[in-house]
Each structure stands twice: as structure tokens, then as C-alpha cells.
């Protein structure tokens, strides 16, 4: 063996055993249905995203102004929030923001009191919205009901203790409540465990009324310097997690992960049973979509529900 070969062999072996540097992926999320798969991904990074370092950045109130500030300051690489909000951010000057993929195609429901009348009787009645008016639960539900010639009065209801206290009291209860998951499952769970005087049931799935394919949320790329390979790995990991969540054998573990995540990350004490009920009843569907079909779904949704156009440059290549 020559002197050069004696030097090269151990050097080559050294290269083999040095692991590649993990790509840091900073991801922001609000407390909505998107959070559960993200908490699963964070808990099971070795299984679903082994080559990257996922760092979660909280937007606890789902506050649009806070999200905009984080994007402008480049505190995050990716963010999960509603589709129309991102389009409005882009229209408002955040041109570095790019749509990676639609995400969460179902997760909003309208509840009415048990034995409390029909959907048609909501016309002109007060409907609470969690977390508030001008949010997707309001806009989606309003558009679905308008298609049935039903026009209630929508009022902000919040999503915490105040909302729950109103819903449990027959003297304070509204005619209906429009809410996202996991708030819907929390209502259905608490009315059982706390024995509410006023009881509720799901009467309308707005996504179904509007045709089934409703891209409520989206995964956004916050700036153009994100590694395209890392973006591709993140999307693939989200798809794997979504498939993992579909398996009933994983619901117990997923519920525990979700409850722990909401408690520690958002300071929201939601019990395991709420997530088990949500998953078991098949009330949320996650999944990514790319290519022409995704563009068509996004554009049709924005035109029909919000009467706005998605800028062509919004879509990531």
C-alpha cells in the first residue's frame, strides 16, 4: 500500500461515518385541526422526517398580524394557516410567501340543539362562530347555508370557556354554533362528561354542501431561500403522517400526542378523549395536493366562496 493510499483509506472511512448536517425546518402553526398531524410529526421525526430538524414556532391565538410579523422577520420557513389568509397576505405585499400545497380539506361543522328545529329555521336566527366572524368557520358555513336560502345572523363566540358556558345553558344558547375541529369534538365530549342541560348535535358539514373538496388550510413557504429538497421531504412526511392517522390502530397514540401538544404548546387543556372522538368519527381529513388538480381546487374555492382570484405567482414551482 502506497503512502497516498494509506492516507486516503482512513479519510474515506471518516467521510462515511460523519452524518450529514440536518436541515433546520422552522414551522409555525395555530391551534386548529392542522396541529394534530404536526404534533405527531414532531413526536415521530425519526420515523417520518429523519433527515431534518423540525422546530415548531407557536402562533397561539392564530393571530394574522402575529403570523404576518413572523413571516416578514423570517422567523419561520413554513407556516400552516388558512388559504384565503395567505392570498390576502400576498395581495397585501408579502410577495415572498408561496403556496406549497392545500392542506386540511374538511374540519368545520354546524351544530344545532338536539331536537332544536331544522336548518331552515335558522333563517334570521343568531349563530355563534368559533373563534369569530370573518374566519373560515363563518365564511364557509354562511356560504353553504346561503346555497340553501338560509341566512342567519353570525356572531363571534370565541372558542374557550365563555363559549362552553353559553352552549351548556338553555337560556343562553344560540340557535346554532359553527366551529372547527377540535372545538366541535370538545363540545360533544364535554356535554357528556359534564352533563350539560343543553345538548348539541352536528347538523351540517359545509364542505359536503359545497361539493366536498374544500381546501380550508394550506402549507405556506415563508421565504424563497428554503431548500427545495427540504420542502419536498416535509410534504412527503405530512402525507405519511396523514396516512398514519387514518389507521384506527394509531388513534389512541395520536390522541395522547395531540392532548400533550395542545397542553404544552398552546396551553389548551384538551383531553385525549376529544381527539379520539374526532379521529374515530372521521370528522377531519388531512392531505396534500399538488399539480393542476390542486390549482383548480384552490382557484374554484377562492372564486366561489370568497370571490377573489389567486395570483398565478402564489404557487410554488
C-alpha positions in Angstrom: 0.0 0.0 0.0 1.4 3.4 -1.0 1.7 6.3 1.3 -1.2 8.1 -0.6 -3.5 5.1 -0.3 -2.7 4.7 3.4 -3.9 8.3 3.8 -6.9 8.0 1.6 -8.5 4.9 3.1 -9.0 6.2 6.6 -10.1 9.5 5.3 -12.7 7.9 3.1 -13.9 5.8 6.1 -14.1 9.0 8.1 -16.3 10.6 5.4 -18.6 7.6 5.5 -19.2 7.8 9.3 -19.8 11.5 9.6 -23.5 12.2 9.4 -24.9 14.8 7.0 -26.0 18.0 8.7 -29.7 18.1 9.3 -31.7 20.8 7.6 -33.4 23.0 10.1 -37.1 23.4 9.3 -38.9 26.1 11.3 -42.7 25.6 11.1 -45.4 27.8 12.6 -49.0 26.6 13.4 -52.1 27.8 15.0 -54.4 25.8 17.3 -56.7 24.3 14.6 -57.0 20.8 13.0 -53.6 21.2 11.4 -51.9 20.9 14.8 -52.6 17.2 15.4 -50.6 15.9 12.5 -47.8 18.4 13.2 -47.5 17.2 16.8 -47.4 13.6 15.5 -44.7 14.6 13.1 -42.7 16.4 15.8 -43.0 13.4 18.1 -42.1 10.9 15.4 -39.4 12.7 13.5 -37.1 9.7 13.4 -39.9 7.8 11.6 -41.3 10.4 9.2 -38.7 13.2 8.8 -35.3 11.6 9.8 -33.0 13.9 7.7 -34.3 17.2 9.1 -34.6 19.1 12.4 -38.2 20.2 12.8 -38.6 23.3 15.0 -42.2 24.3 15.9 -43.0 28.0 16.3 -46.2 28.9 18.1 -48.9 31.3 17.0 -51.1 30.6 19.9 -54.1 32.8 19.1 -53.9 32.1 15.4 -53.4 35.9 15.1 -53.0 37.0 11.5 -50.9 40.1 12.4 -48.6 37.9 14.5 -48.2 35.5 11.6 -47.5 38.3 9.2 -44.8 39.7 11.5 -43.2 36.3 11.9 -43.1 35.9 8.1 -41.7 39.3 7.5 -39.0 38.7 10.1 -38.1 35.3 8.6 -38.7 33.6 12.0 -40.2 30.7 10.1 -39.6 28.7 6.9 -43.1 27.3 6.6 -46.5 28.1 8.1 -49.8 26.4 8.3 -52.8 28.7 8.1 -56.0 29.2 6.1 -55.8 29.5 2.3 -57.6 32.8 1.9 -55.5 34.5 4.6 -52.3 33.7 2.6 -53.8 35.1 -0.5 -54.7 38.3 1.3 -51.1 38.4 2.7 -49.8 38.1 -0.8 -52.1 40.8 -2.1 -51.0 43.0 0.8 -47.4 42.9 -0.2 -45.9 39.6 1.2 -44.8 38.5 -2.2 -42.1 36.1 -0.9 -45.0 34.0 0.5 -45.6 30.9 -1.6 -48.3 28.3 -1.6 -46.7 24.8 -1.2 -49.9 22.8 -1.0 -53.5 22.9 0.1 -53.9 21.2 3.5 -56.9 20.0 5.6 -59.9 19.6 3.3 -62.5 19.1 6.0 -62.8 20.1 9.6 -65.7 22.7 10.1 -69.2 21.8 11.2 -72.5 23.4 12.2 -74.1 22.2 15.4 -77.7 22.7 16.5 -79.5 21.8 19.7 -80.8 18.2 19.9 -84.5 18.3 18.9 -84.0 22.0 18.3 -85.5 22.5 14.9 -84.3 22.3 11.3 -81.7 24.1 9.4 -84.3 26.1 7.6 -85.5 27.5 10.9 -82.0 29.2 11.3 -83.0 31.9 8.9 -82.6 35.2 10.8 -81.5 33.5 14.0 -78.3 34.0 16.0 -75.5 31.6 15.2 -72.3 31.7 17.2 -69.0 31.3 15.4 -65.8 29.9 17.0 -63.4 31.6 17.1 -65.2 34.6 15.4 -66.8 36.2 12.4 -64.7 36.6 9.2 -62.9 33.4 9.9 -63.3 30.2 7.8 -65.9 28.7 10.0 -68.1 31.8 9.5 -67.5 32.2 5.8 -67.7 28.6 4.8 -70.9 28.0 6.9 -72.5 31.2 5.6 -71.9 30.3 2.0 -73.2 26.7 2.5 -76.4 27.9 4.2 -76.9 30.7 1.6 -76.9 28.0 -1.1 -79.9 26.6 0.8 -81.5 30.0 1.0 -80.8 30.2 4.8 -79.4 33.5 6.2 -78.7 33.6 9.9 -77.1 36.3 11.9 -73.5 35.3 12.7 -71.9 36.5 16.0 -68.5 36.0 17.4 -68.5 33.3 20.1 -64.8 32.7 20.9 -63.6 29.2 21.4 -62.9 28.9 25.2 -64.7 28.8 28.5 -67.1 31.6 27.6 -68.3 29.7 24.5 -68.7 26.5 26.5 -70.7 28.2 29.2 -73.1 29.7 26.7 -73.7 26.4 25.0 -74.4 24.4 28.1 -77.1 26.8 29.4 -80.5 26.5 27.5 -81.3 30.1 28.5 -78.1 31.5 26.8 -77.7 29.0 24.0 -77.8 30.3 20.4 -79.8 28.7 17.6 -76.6 27.1 16.3 -72.8 27.2 16.5 -70.3 27.0 13.6 -66.9 25.7 14.8 -63.7 24.0 13.6 -62.2 20.9 15.0 -61.1 20.1 17.7 -63.6 22.6 19.2 -66.5 20.5 17.7 -65.3 17.3 19.3 -64.6 19.2 22.6 -68.2 20.4 22.7 -69.5 16.9 22.0 -67.2 15.4 24.7 -67.9 18.0 27.4 -71.7 17.7 27.1 -71.3 14.1 28.0 -68.7 14.3 30.8 -70.2 17.5 32.4 -73.8 16.5 31.8 -74.9 19.7 30.0 -78.6 20.8 30.2 -78.4 21.9 26.6 -77.2 19.2 24.2 -75.9 19.6 20.7 -75.5 17.5 17.5 -73.9 18.1 14.1 -76.5 19.1 11.5 -74.3 20.3 8.6 -71.0 19.6 7.0 -70.4 22.7 5.0 -67.7 21.0 2.9 -70.1 18.4 1.8 -72.7 21.0 1.0 -70.2 22.9 -1.1 -69.1 19.9 -3.1 -66.7 18.0 -0.8 -63.3 19.4 -1.9 -62.8 22.5 0.3 -59.1 23.4 0.7 -59.6 25.2 4.1 -56.0 25.3 5.0 -52.6 25.4 3.3 -48.9 24.9 3.8 -47.1 28.1 3.0 -43.4 28.7 2.3 -42.5 31.9 4.1 -39.4 33.0 2.0 -37.6 31.9 -1.2 -34.4 30.7 0.5 -35.9 27.4 1.7 -34.1 24.3 0.3 -36.4 22.7 -2.3 -35.3 19.3 -1.2 -36.3 20.0 2.4 -39.7 21.3 1.2 -40.2 18.1 -0.7 -39.3 16.0 2.3 -41.7 18.0 4.5 -44.6 17.5 2.2 -43.8 13.7 1.9 -43.7 13.5 5.7 -47.1 15.2 6.0 -48.6 12.7 3.6 -47.1 9.8 5.6 -48.5 11.2 8.9 -51.9 11.8 7.3 -52.0 8.1 6.3 -50.8 7.0 9.7 -53.6 9.0 11.3 -56.2 7.2 9.1 -55.4 3.9 10.8 -57.7 3.2 13.8 -54.8 1.3 15.4 -53.0 4.6 15.8 -55.8 6.7 17.2 -55.0 6.0 20.9 -51.4 7.1 20.4 -52.3 10.0 18.2 -54.9 11.3 20.8 -52.3 11.2 23.6 -49.8 13.1 21.4 -52.4 15.7 20.4 -53.5 16.3 24.0 -49.9 16.6 25.2 -49.1 19.0 22.3 -52.1 21.3 22.9 -51.5 21.3 26.6 -47.7 22.2 26.4 -47.6 24.2 23.2 -50.8 26.1 23.2 -51.7 25.9 26.9 -55.0 24.5 25.9 -56.1 21.5 28.1 -58.0 19.3 25.7 -58.4 15.7 26.9 -57.3 12.6 24.9 -60.9 11.6 24.6 -61.7 14.7 22.4 -59.1 13.7 19.8 -60.1 10.0 20.0 -63.7 11.1 19.2 -62.6 13.3 16.4 -60.5 10.6 14.8 -62.9 7.8 15.4 -65.8 9.7 13.9 -63.7 10.5 10.8 -64.5 14.2 11.1 -61.2 15.6 9.8 -59.4 14.7 6.6 -55.8 15.7 6.0 -53.9 15.5 2.8 -51.7 17.5 0.4 -52.4 18.1 -3.2 -50.2 19.4 -6.0 -50.2 20.0 -9.7 -53.1 21.0 -12.0 -55.8 19.4 -9.8 -54.7 21.4 -6.7 -54.6 24.7 -8.7 -58.1 24.0 -10.0 -59.5 23.3 -6.5 -57.8 26.3 -5.0 -59.0 28.7 -7.7 -62.5 27.3 -7.7 -62.7 27.6 -3.9 -61.4 31.1 -3.8 -63.7 32.3 -6.6 -66.9 30.6 -5.4 -66.6 31.2 -1.6 -64.5 34.4 -1.3 -64.9 36.0 -4.8 -61.2 36.5 -5.1 -58.6 35.3 -7.6 -55.4 33.6 -6.6 -52.3 35.3 -8.1 -50.5 32.9 -10.5 -47.2 33.6 -8.8 -48.6 32.4 -5.5 -48.0 28.7 -6.4 -44.5 27.3 -5.7 -42.8 25.6 -8.8 
